[in-house]
Amino acid sequence: MPDESLPNDVSRRTFLRGATIGGAAVALADFLSPSAACAGKMPPKGVNYRTSPNGTQRCDKCALWQSPNACKLVAGPIAPAGWCVLFKKK
């Protein structure tokens, strides 16, 4: 027995509005997930990271270095003797 209080069909405009809001909600939930917080850091390849120094420039002498093996801006384990294009002297 159909429920008389519910509409029989949904307009295209209502459907598209609901789909847009639902899609935005899913995207926002994905963006705010814990893994997305880590994604705020750049991938090593994106900053030309390497595990060897560039002359006297090395990660452990950079203002972005976080002991023992991390960087404030680059994701993943970082070698103290490494280097990337974001190097900023302490």
Backbone atoms as SQL, in Angstrom:
CREATE TABLE atoms (id INTEGER PRIMARY KEY, chain TEXT, resi INTEGER, resn TEXT, atom TEXT, x REAL, y REAL, z REAL);
INSERT INTO atoms VALUES
  (1, 'A', 1, 'MET', 'N', 0.840, -1.182, 0.000),
  (2, 'A', 1, 'MET', 'CA', 0.000, 0.000, 0.000),
  (3, 'A', 1, 'MET', 'C', 0.884, 1.244, 0.000),
  (4, 'A', 2, 'PRO', 'N', 0.798, 2.090, -1.021),
  (5, 'A', 2, 'PRO', 'CA', 1.639, 3.282, -1.097),
  (6, 'A', 2, 'PRO', 'C', 1.274, 4.306, -0.025),
  (7, 'A', 3, 'ASP', 'N', 2.303, 5.017, 0.409),
  (8, 'A', 3, 'ASP', 'CA', 2.114, 6.074, 1.406),
  (9, 'A', 3, 'ASP', 'C', 1.669, 7.334, 0.673),
  (10, 'A', 4, 'GLU', 'N', 0.515, 7.860, 1.011),
  (11, 'A', 4, 'GLU', 'CA', -0.067, 9.022, 0.333),
  (12, 'A', 4, 'GLU', 'C', 0.694, 10.311, 0.659),
  (13, 'A', 5, 'SER', 'N', 1.464, 10.347, 1.758),
  (14, 'A', 5, 'SER', 'CA', 2.140, 11.571, 2.156),
  (15, 'A', 5, 'SER', 'C', 3.456, 11.797, 1.398),
  (16, 'A', 6, 'LEU', 'N', 3.981, 10.790, 0.711),
  (17, 'A', 6, 'LEU', 'CA', 5.230, 10.925, -0.028),
  (18, 'A', 6, 'LEU', 'C', 4.940, 11.227, -1.495),
  (19, 'A', 7, 'PRO', 'N', 5.734, 12.102, -2.126),
  (20, 'A', 7, 'PRO', 'CA', 5.511, 12.388, -3.543),
  (21, 'A', 7, 'PRO', 'C', 5.834, 11.157, -4.390),
  (22, 'A', 8, 'ASN', 'N', 5.126, 11.012, -5.500),
  (23, 'A', 8, 'ASN', 'CA', 5.323, 9.864, -6.372),
  (24, 'A', 8, 'ASN', 'C', 6.585, 9.993, -7.217),
  (25, 'A', 9, 'ASP', 'N', 6.974, 11.205, -7.533),
  (26, 'A', 9, 'ASP', 'CA', 8.173, 11.391, -8.340),
  (27, 'A', 9, 'ASP', 'C', 8.958, 12.592, -7.820),
  (28, 'A', 10, 'VAL', 'N', 10.213, 12.612, -8.125),
  (29, 'A', 10, 'VAL', 'CA', 11.104, 13.682, -7.698),
  (30, 'A', 10, 'VAL', 'C', 11.493, 14.472, -8.938),
  (31, 'A', 11, 'SER', 'N', 11.458, 15.789, -8.839),
  (32, 'A', 11, 'SER', 'CA', 11.822, 16.608, -9.996),
  (33, 'A', 11, 'SER', 'C', 13.322, 16.493, -10.255),
  (34, 'A', 12, 'ARG', 'N', 13.713, 16.760, -11.465),
  (35, 'A', 12, 'ARG', 'CA', 15.122, 16.710, -11.829),
  (36, 'A', 12, 'ARG', 'C', 15.926, 17.699, -10.987),
  (37, 'A', 13, 'ARG', 'N', 15.371, 18.878, -10.765),
  (38, 'A', 13, 'ARG', 'CA', 16.050, 19.902, -9.970),
  (39, 'A', 13, 'ARG', 'C', 16.289, 19.412, -8.543),
  (40, 'A', 14, 'THR', 'N', 15.315, 18.795, -7.931),
  (41, 'A', 14, 'THR', 'CA', 15.447, 18.271, -6.570),
  (42, 'A', 14, 'THR', 'C', 16.483, 17.153, -6.522),
  (43, 'A', 15, 'PHE', 'N', 16.431, 16.270, -7.505),
  (44, 'A', 15, 'PHE', 'CA', 17.398, 15.181, -7.559),
  (45, 'A', 15, 'PHE', 'C', 18.824, 15.710, -7.694),
  (46, 'A', 16, 'LEU', 'N', 19.037, 16.651, -8.629),
  (47, 'A', 16, 'LEU', 'CA', 20.384, 17.199, -8.840),
  (48, 'A', 16, 'LEU', 'C', 20.875, 17.967, -7.623),
  (49, 'A', 17, 'ARG', 'N', 19.997, 18.689, -6.962),
  (50, 'A', 17, 'ARG', 'CA', 20.381, 19.416, -5.753),
  (51, 'A', 17, 'ARG', 'C', 20.827, 18.431, -4.673),
  (52, 'A', 18, 'GLY', 'N', 20.058, 17.363, -4.490),
  (53, 'A', 18, 'GLY', 'CA', 20.415, 16.343, -3.495),
  (54, 'A', 18, 'GLY', 'C', 21.716, 15.645, -3.835),
  (55, 'A', 19, 'ALA', 'N', 21.915, 15.343, -5.126),
  (56, 'A', 19, 'ALA', 'CA', 23.151, 14.689, -5.559),
  (57, 'A', 19, 'ALA', 'C', 24.350, 15.605, -5.332),
  (58, 'A', 20, 'THR', 'N', 24.185, 16.891, -5.610),
  (59, 'A', 20, 'THR', 'CA', 25.278, 17.853, -5.411),
  (60, 'A', 20, 'THR', 'C', 25.634, 17.984, -3.938),
  (61, 'A', 21, 'ILE', 'N', 24.627, 18.123, -3.105),
  (62, 'A', 21, 'ILE', 'CA', 24.870, 18.246, -1.657),
  (63, 'A', 21, 'ILE', 'C', 25.489, 16.962, -1.114),
  (64, 'A', 22, 'GLY', 'N', 24.983, 15.818, -1.567),
  (65, 'A', 22, 'GLY', 'CA', 25.543, 14.536, -1.117),
  (66, 'A', 22, 'GLY', 'C', 26.985, 14.366, -1.554),
  (67, 'A', 23, 'GLY', 'N', 27.296, 14.739, -2.796),
  (68, 'A', 23, 'GLY', 'CA', 28.672, 14.647, -3.294),
  (69, 'A', 23, 'GLY', 'C', 29.603, 15.562, -2.526),
  (70, 'A', 24, 'ALA', 'N', 29.123, 16.762, -2.243),
  (71, 'A', 24, 'ALA', 'CA', 29.945, 17.707, -1.478),
  (72, 'A', 24, 'ALA', 'C', 30.191, 17.179, -0.065),
  (73, 'A', 25, 'ALA', 'N', 29.194, 16.564, 0.527),
  (74, 'A', 25, 'ALA', 'CA', 29.356, 16.007, 1.875),
  (75, 'A', 25, 'ALA', 'C', 30.391, 14.888, 1.886),
  (76, 'A', 26, 'VAL', 'N', 30.347, 14.030, 0.876),
  (77, 'A', 26, 'VAL', 'CA', 31.330, 12.936, 0.792),
  (78, 'A', 26, 'VAL', 'C', 32.734, 13.502, 0.604),
  (79, 'A', 27, 'ALA', 'N', 32.875, 14.487, -0.279),
  (80, 'A', 27, 'ALA', 'CA', 34.190, 15.096, -0.519),
  (81, 'A', 27, 'ALA', 'C', 34.713, 15.770, 0.747),
  (82, 'A', 28, 'LEU', 'N', 33.860, 16.466, 1.460),
  (83, 'A', 28, 'LEU', 'CA', 34.265, 17.140, 2.693),
  (84, 'A', 28, 'LEU', 'C', 34.667, 16.128, 3.759),
  (85, 'A', 29, 'ALA', 'N', 33.913, 15.046, 3.886),
  (86, 'A', 29, 'ALA', 'CA', 34.258, 14.015, 4.865),
  (87, 'A', 29, 'ALA', 'C', 35.615, 13.393, 4.543),
  (88, 'A', 30, 'ASP', 'N', 35.892, 13.181, 3.255),
  (89, 'A', 30, 'ASP', 'CA', 37.187, 12.636, 2.850),
  (90, 'A', 30, 'ASP', 'C', 38.301, 13.624, 3.147),
  (91, 'A', 31, 'PHE', 'N', 38.049, 14.902, 2.906),
  (92, 'A', 31, 'PHE', 'CA', 39.054, 15.935, 3.146),
  (93, 'A', 31, 'PHE', 'C', 39.381, 16.060, 4.627),
  (94, 'A', 32, 'LEU', 'N', 38.402, 15.895, 5.486),
  (95, 'A', 32, 'LEU', 'CA', 38.598, 16.064, 6.920),
  (96, 'A', 32, 'LEU', 'C', 39.032, 14.795, 7.640),
  (97, 'A', 33, 'SER', 'N', 39.216, 13.702, 6.907),
  (98, 'A', 33, 'SER', 'CA', 39.615, 12.450, 7.538),
  (99, 'A', 33, 'SER', 'C', 41.039, 12.559, 8.083),
  (100, 'A', 34, 'PRO', 'N', 41.417, 11.720, 9.045),
  (101, 'A', 34, 'PRO', 'CA', 42.759, 11.781, 9.617),
  (102, 'A', 34, 'PRO', 'C', 43.860, 11.620, 8.572),
  (103, 'A', 35, 'SER', 'N', 43.639, 10.799, 7.570),
  (104, 'A', 35, 'SER', 'CA', 44.678, 10.630, 6.554),
  (105, 'A', 35, 'SER', 'C', 44.856, 11.908, 5.757),
  (106, 'A', 36, 'ALA', 'N', 43.819, 12.702, 5.640),
  (107, 'A', 36, 'ALA', 'CA', 43.930, 13.958, 4.915),
  (108, 'A', 36, 'ALA', 'C', 44.769, 14.960, 5.706),
  (109, 'A', 37, 'ALA', 'N', 44.746, 14.860, 7.036),
  (110, 'A', 37, 'ALA', 'CA', 45.562, 15.754, 7.839),
  (111, 'A', 37, 'ALA', 'C', 47.039, 15.515, 7.550),
  (112, 'A', 38, 'CYS', 'N', 47.406, 14.249, 7.378),
  (113, 'A', 38, 'CYS', 'CA', 48.774, 13.914, 7.022),
  (114, 'A', 38, 'CYS', 'C', 49.080, 14.346, 5.594),
  (115, 'A', 39, 'ALA', 'N', 48.056, 14.396, 4.782),
  (116, 'A', 39, 'ALA', 'CA', 48.241, 14.765, 3.392),
  (117, 'A', 39, 'ALA', 'C', 48.606, 16.235, 3.249),
  (118, 'A', 40, 'GLY', 'N', 48.531, 16.998, 4.336),
  (119, 'A', 40, 'GLY', 'CA', 48.945, 18.392, 4.294),
  (120, 'A', 40, 'GLY', 'C', 50.426, 18.517, 4.004),
  (121, 'A', 41, 'LYS', 'N', 51.165, 17.455, 4.232),
  (122, 'A', 41, 'LYS', 'CA', 52.588, 17.445, 3.912),
  (123, 'A', 41, 'LYS', 'C', 52.772, 17.053, 2.452),
  (124, 'A', 42, 'MET', 'N', 53.809, 17.558, 1.853),
  (125, 'A', 42, 'MET', 'CA', 54.082, 17.273, 0.450),
  (126, 'A', 42, 'MET', 'C', 54.809, 15.942, 0.292),
  (127, 'A', 43, 'PRO', 'N', 54.587, 15.270, -0.819),
  (128, 'A', 43, 'PRO', 'CA', 55.317, 14.025, -1.062),
  (129, 'A', 43, 'PRO', 'C', 56.784, 14.331, -1.358),
  (130, 'A', 44, 'PRO', 'N', 57.691, 13.448, -0.967),
  (131, 'A', 44, 'PRO', 'CA', 59.118, 13.685, -1.206),
  (132, 'A', 44, 'PRO', 'C', 59.453, 13.966, -2.682),
  (133, 'A', 45, 'LYS', 'N', 58.826, 13.252, -3.594),
  (134, 'A', 45, 'LYS', 'CA', 59.107, 13.487, -5.020),
  (135, 'A', 45, 'LYS', 'C', 58.722, 14.894, -5.447),
  (136, 'A', 46, 'GLY', 'N', 57.685, 15.451, -4.836),
  (137, 'A', 46, 'GLY', 'CA', 57.207, 16.779, -5.194),
  (138, 'A', 46, 'GLY', 'C', 58.164, 17.901, -4.833),
  (139, 'A', 47, 'VAL', 'N', 59.104, 17.625, -3.943),
  (140, 'A', 47, 'VAL', 'CA', 60.075, 18.645, -3.529),
  (141, 'A', 47, 'VAL', 'C', 61.500, 18.233, -3.878),
  (142, 'A', 48, 'ASN', 'N', 61.625, 17.248, -4.768),
  (143, 'A', 48, 'ASN', 'CA', 62.931, 16.734, -5.209),
  (144, 'A', 48, 'ASN', 'C', 63.798, 16.269, -4.047),
  (145, 'A', 49, 'TYR', 'N', 63.148, 15.627, -3.052),
  (146, 'A', 49, 'TYR', 'CA', 63.881, 15.116, -1.891),
  (147, 'A', 49, 'TYR', 'C', 64.845, 14.013, -2.312),
  (148, 'A', 50, 'ARG', 'N', 66.017, 14.037, -1.700),
  (149, 'A', 50, 'ARG', 'CA', 66.999, 12.956, -1.890),
  (150, 'A', 50, 'ARG', 'C', 67.672, 12.694, -0.549),
  (151, 'A', 51, 'THR', 'N', 68.266, 11.532, -0.413),
  (152, 'A', 51, 'THR', 'CA', 68.856, 11.144, 0.874),
  (153, 'A', 51, 'THR', 'C', 70.286, 11.635, 1.039),
  (154, 'A', 52, 'SER', 'N', 70.808, 12.319, 0.047),
  (155, 'A', 52, 'SER', 'CA', 72.170, 12.865, 0.155),
  (156, 'A', 52, 'SER', 'C', 72.101, 14.389, 0.206),
  (157, 'A', 53, 'PRO', 'N', 73.096, 15.031, 0.844),
  (158, 'A', 53, 'PRO', 'CA', 73.079, 16.488, 0.977),
  (159, 'A', 53, 'PRO', 'C', 73.376, 17.196, -0.344),
  (160, 'A', 54, 'ASN', 'N', 73.113, 18.485, -0.358),
  (161, 'A', 54, 'ASN', 'CA', 73.447, 19.349, -1.490),
  (162, 'A', 54, 'ASN', 'C', 74.543, 20.296, -0.993),
  (163, 'A', 55, 'GLY', 'N', 75.769, 19.863, -1.137),
  (164, 'A', 55, 'GLY', 'CA', 76.887, 20.628, -0.574),
  (165, 'A', 55, 'GLY', 'C', 76.789, 20.607, 0.942),
  (166, 'A', 56, 'THR', 'N', 76.722, 21.792, 1.549),
  (167, 'A', 56, 'THR', 'CA', 76.603, 21.870, 3.009),
  (168, 'A', 56, 'THR', 'C', 75.150, 21.899, 3.465),
  (169, 'A', 57, 'GLN', 'N', 74.223, 21.931, 2.521),
  (170, 'A', 57, 'GLN', 'CA', 72.803, 21.941, 2.859),
  (171, 'A', 57, 'GLN', 'C', 72.315, 20.511, 3.112),
  (172, 'A', 58, 'ARG', 'N', 71.804, 20.263, 4.309),
  (173, 'A', 58, 'ARG', 'CA', 71.269, 18.960, 4.674),
  (174, 'A', 58, 'ARG', 'C', 70.065, 19.169, 5.579),
  (175, 'A', 59, 'CYS', 'N', 69.188, 18.197, 5.593),
  (176, 'A', 59, 'CYS', 'CA', 67.926, 18.312, 6.332),
  (177, 'A', 59, 'CYS', 'C', 68.109, 18.683, 7.801),
  (178, 'A', 60, 'ASP', 'N', 69.082, 18.065, 8.473),
  (179, 'A', 60, 'ASP', 'CA', 69.243, 18.347, 9.900),
  (180, 'A', 60, 'ASP', 'C', 69.788, 19.746, 10.178),
  (181, 'A', 61, 'LYS', 'N', 70.133, 20.496, 9.140),
  (182, 'A', 61, 'LYS', 'CA', 70.562, 21.886, 9.300),
  (183, 'A', 61, 'LYS', 'C', 69.510, 22.850, 8.764),
  (184, 'A', 62, 'CYS', 'N', 68.301, 22.316, 8.500),
  (185, 'A', 62, 'CYS', 'CA', 67.202, 23.090, 7.933),
  (186, 'A', 62, 'CYS', 'C', 66.242, 23.545, 9.035),
  (187, 'A', 63, 'ALA', 'N', 65.625, 24.703, 8.867),
  (188, 'A', 63, 'ALA', 'CA', 64.662, 25.226, 9.842),
  (189, 'A', 63, 'ALA', 'C', 63.396, 24.372, 9.909),
  (190, 'A', 64, 'LEU', 'N', 63.144, 23.551, 8.904),
  (191, 'A', 64, 'LEU', 'CA', 61.945, 22.711, 8.867),
  (192, 'A', 64, 'LEU', 'C', 62.168, 21.323, 9.473),
  (193, 'A', 65, 'TRP', 'N', 63.389, 21.022, 9.875),
  (194, 'A', 65, 'TRP', 'CA', 63.761, 19.701, 10.393),
  (195, 'A', 65, 'TRP', 'C', 63.089, 19.431, 11.727),
  (196, 'A', 66, 'GLN', 'N', 62.604, 18.190, 11.896),
  (197, 'A', 66, 'GLN', 'CA', 62.031, 17.730, 13.165),
  (198, 'A', 66, 'GLN', 'C', 62.747, 16.439, 13.546),
  (199, 'A', 67, 'SER', 'N', 63.547, 16.511, 14.587),
  (200, 'A', 67, 'SER', 'CA', 64.314, 15.351, 15.031),
  (201, 'A', 67, 'SER', 'C', 63.379, 14.251, 15.492),
  (202, 'A', 68, 'PRO', 'N', 63.654, 12.994, 15.294),
  (203, 'A', 68, 'PRO', 'CA', 64.879, 12.419, 14.765),
  (204, 'A', 68, 'PRO', 'C', 64.889, 12.224, 13.247),
  (205, 'A', 69, 'ASN', 'N', 63.717, 12.132, 12.586),
  (206, 'A', 69, 'ASN', 'CA', 63.758, 11.873, 11.144),
  (207, 'A', 69, 'ASN', 'C', 62.506, 12.371, 10.419),
  (208, 'A', 70, 'ALA', 'N', 62.120, 13.624, 10.665),
  (209, 'A', 70, 'ALA', 'CA', 60.912, 14.158, 10.047),
  (210, 'A', 70, 'ALA', 'C', 61.104, 15.600, 9.597),
  (211, 'A', 71, 'CYS', 'N', 60.155, 16.053, 8.815),
  (212, 'A', 71, 'CYS', 'CA', 60.161, 17.424, 8.306),
  (213, 'A', 71, 'CYS', 'C', 58.779, 18.018, 8.541),
  (214, 'A', 72, 'LYS', 'N', 58.712, 19.312, 8.772),
  (215, 'A', 72, 'LYS', 'CA', 57.435, 19.980, 8.986),
  (216, 'A', 72, 'LYS', 'C', 56.583, 19.994, 7.717),
  (217, 'A', 73, 'LEU', 'N', 57.201, 19.938, 6.542),
  (218, 'A', 73, 'LEU', 'CA', 56.457, 20.069, 5.290),
  (219, 'A', 73, 'LEU', 'C', 56.485, 18.859, 4.367),
  (220, 'A', 74, 'VAL', 'N', 57.432, 17.932, 4.590),
  (221, 'A', 74, 'VAL', 'CA', 57.581, 16.780, 3.702),
  (222, 'A', 74, 'VAL', 'C', 57.144, 15.514, 4.439),
  (223, 'A', 75, 'ALA', 'N', 56.337, 14.704, 3.795),
  (224, 'A', 75, 'ALA', 'CA', 55.806, 13.476, 4.396),
  (225, 'A', 75, 'ALA', 'C', 56.846, 12.363, 4.405),
  (226, 'A', 76, 'GLY', 'N', 56.674, 11.449, 5.339),
  (227, 'A', 76, 'GLY', 'CA', 57.516, 10.261, 5.392),
  (228, 'A', 76, 'GLY', 'C', 58.769, 10.441, 6.203),
  (229, 'A', 77, 'PRO', 'N', 59.509, 9.358, 6.368),
  (230, 'A', 77, 'PRO', 'CA', 60.785, 9.465, 7.087),
  (231, 'A', 77, 'PRO', 'C', 61.796, 10.256, 6.260),
  (232, 'A', 78, 'ILE', 'N', 62.531, 11.107, 6.925),
  (233, 'A', 78, 'ILE', 'CA', 63.498, 11.988, 6.268),
  (234, 'A', 78, 'ILE', 'C', 64.882, 11.706, 6.843),
  (235, 'A', 79, 'ALA', 'N', 65.846, 11.501, 5.955),
  (236, 'A', 79, 'ALA', 'CA', 67.227, 11.251, 6.392),
  (237, 'A', 79, 'ALA', 'C', 67.855, 12.563, 6.875),
  (238, 'A', 80, 'PRO', 'N', 68.544, 12.538, 8.012),
  (239, 'A', 80, 'PRO', 'CA', 69.199, 13.753, 8.499),
  (240, 'A', 80, 'PRO', 'C', 70.157, 14.357, 7.472),
  (241, 'A', 81, 'ALA', 'N', 70.810, 13.513, 6.679),
  (242, 'A', 81, 'ALA', 'CA', 71.747, 14.001, 5.673),
  (243, 'A', 81, 'ALA', 'C', 71.065, 14.258, 4.329),
  (244, 'A', 82, 'GLY', 'N', 69.725, 14.180, 4.274),
  (245, 'A', 82, 'GLY', 'CA', 68.995, 14.396, 3.038),
  (246, 'A', 82, 'GLY', 'C', 68.916, 15.864, 2.659),
  (247, 'A', 83, 'TRP', 'N', 68.216, 16.137, 1.561),
  (248, 'A', 83, 'TRP', 'CA', 68.062, 17.511, 1.076),
  (249, 'A', 83, 'TRP', 'C', 66.843, 17.588, 0.165),
  (250, 'A', 84, 'CYS', 'N', 66.202, 18.761, 0.109),
  (251, 'A', 84, 'CYS', 'CA', 65.137, 19.025, -0.862),
  (252, 'A', 84, 'CYS', 'C', 65.127, 20.508, -1.196),
  (253, 'A', 85, 'VAL', 'N', 64.296, 20.881, -2.155),
  (254, 'A', 85, 'VAL', 'CA', 64.261, 22.265, -2.627),
  (255, 'A', 85, 'VAL', 'C', 63.697, 23.228, -1.592),
  (256, 'A', 86, 'LEU', 'N', 63.105, 22.730, -0.527),
  (257, 'A', 86, 'LEU', 'CA', 62.550, 23.591, 0.518),
  (258, 'A', 86, 'LEU', 'C', 63.575, 23.992, 1.576),
  (259, 'A', 87, 'PHE', 'N', 64.813, 23.594, 1.394),
  (260, 'A', 87, 'PHE', 'CA', 65.845, 23.856, 2.411),
  (261, 'A', 87, 'PHE', 'C', 65.855, 25.331, 2.798),
  (262, 'A', 88, 'LYS', 'N', 65.858, 25.541, 4.123),
  (263, 'A', 88, 'LYS', 'CA', 65.930, 26.904, 4.683),
  (264, 'A', 88, 'LYS', 'C', 66.865, 26.832, 5.877),
  (265, 'A', 89, 'LYS', 'N', 67.983, 27.505, 5.785),
  (266, 'A', 89, 'LYS', 'CA', 68.992, 27.457, 6.846),
  (267, 'A', 89, 'LYS', 'C', 68.424, 27.907, 8.183),
  (268, 'A', 90, 'LYS', 'N', 68.794, 27.173, 9.252),
  (269, 'A', 90, 'LYS', 'CA', 68.357, 27.509, 10.618),
  (270, 'A', 90, 'LYS', 'C', 68.885, 28.853, 11.021);
